[in-house]
Amino acid sequence: MRYPGLVTEPTRRVPKLDLVAEHERMRGEVDAALARVLESQRFIGGPEVAAFEEELAAASGVGHAVGCGSGSDALLLALMAEGIGPGDRVVCPAYTFFSTAAAISRLGAEPVFADIDPTTLCMEAPQLAEAIDRAGQPAAVIVVHLFGRVAAMDALLRLTDQLGVPLVEDAAQSIGARDDAGAGIGVRGRVACLSFYPSKNLGGYGDGGALLTGDAGLAERLRILRDHGRDRDGLHRVVGINSRLDAIQAAVLRTKLRHLEAWTEERLARVAIYNDLLTEAGAVIGVGPTVRAEMPVRLPSAPAHPARHVFNQYVVRVPEAHRDRLRDRLAERRVETGLYYQQPLHHEPCFGALPSADVALPHAEAACRDALALPIHPELDKDQLARVVAELRQYFVRSV
Ligand SMILES: *Cc1c(COP(=O)(O)O)cnc(C)c1O
């Protein structure tokens, strides 16, 4: 054993996410931030939101950050700012959270679903190229940096630059991540969309989102669109939406942003422990063909330096015949897991009439059947990590 002397209490709960414990650590700072907003009674816009936008842009190494009401709205605003509307096609992966595609549909445009790479679980350039061959020239492309891993941007940008269409980054799960050239989210794409949903790596105390872009003109358009389309002179030349980041969220997020880098490192230290313990137990990293029968579990492969995967989720692949039984068994043992995603988007009923509803996207479909998200967050201790691995091993010792 690499981690000897661990005391394992079999009934101790291993929460998938522990926001209560995080709040305990943050209580003093968050209370002070909230008090500031309550004293000011400025809840919409104002100095907290402006300061958060500046600090977020600086931390991201991107010229402009524009706050908005949620990650879903950030996607909608990004597409609105690019003029996406009826008759347009927008490519996105079939294996992602629903709102990636919903943003396209809500503007009357057509989502064209692409498959994913079986190792990175992101839509990469070959899958994008296949979708374009199948459906024709798109008006925009949304890449999703899934679970905290940035898709290979070089190859994607070569394609979108060739076509002359914007590459929108759905970075809801990947704040702090870097691509294969070492660039952060929003640095190389046209615009990156962030979510501050409480379970994201930078989570608010409610809904919130932001857009990152290096283009000053685009940032200005986004500021207008999030505020009903109201221009600086008070006139409305376009119809926008009401999607503002409120000051309470901004104040909490400012406080948490200062800790984000340390929390990301703590998260990655836990990923390393999982990798060690699980490989020791017989799991394999990546898509290797040889899986020891007693532990048929495949671990997420880390990208090569200087890329940085920030593991908003730690997702393993379990043979489909076992996945749901294993999840039930873990639940009985008080180890919480998650299913991302239960349905590939091209099989969602609301997208049933789309041309891409009937295409085979085998890797996206397989991931929906065999992916299992294990608990990962900075509050997990080594004992809890060892418990998760011990429970997995127990299950397979009995079942295989
Ligand atoms: C969370 C998430 C969103 C939406 O963010 P909300 O803030 O919940 O609206 C969009 N895309 C992906 C990939 C997400 O994980």
The ligand as a MOL file (V3000), in Angstrom:
LIG
                    3D

  0  0  0     0  0            999 V3000
M  V30 BEGIN CTAB
M  V30 COUNTS 15 15 0 0 0
M  V30 BEGIN ATOM
M  V30 1 C -23.0220 23.8480 -15.9640 0
M  V30 2 C -22.8800 23.8380 -17.4280 0
M  V30 3 C -23.5380 24.7730 -18.2500 0
M  V30 4 C -24.5980 25.6980 -17.7640 0
M  V30 5 O -24.2850 26.4930 -16.6910 0
M  V30 6 P -25.4500 27.0500 -15.7360 0
M  V30 7 O -24.7200 28.1010 -14.9610 0
M  V30 8 O -25.9160 25.9230 -14.9080 0
M  V30 9 O -26.5150 27.6240 -16.5930 0
M  V30 10 C -23.2770 24.7390 -19.6030 0
M  V30 11 N -22.4380 23.8460 -20.1420 0
M  V30 12 C -21.7980 22.9300 -19.4020 0
M  V30 13 C -20.8630 21.9660 -20.0590 0
M  V30 14 C -22.0140 22.8780 -18.0200 0
M  V30 15 O -21.4060 21.9470 -17.2900 0
M  V30 END ATOM
M  V30 BEGIN BOND
M  V30 1 1 1 2
M  V30 2 1 2 3
M  V30 3 2 2 14
M  V30 4 1 3 4
M  V30 5 2 3 10
M  V30 6 1 4 5
M  V30 7 1 5 6
M  V30 8 2 6 7
M  V30 9 1 6 8
M  V30 10 1 6 9
M  V30 11 1 10 11
M  V30 12 2 11 12
M  V30 13 1 12 13
M  V30 14 1 12 14
M  V30 15 1 14 15
M  V30 END BOND
M  V30 END CTAB
M  END
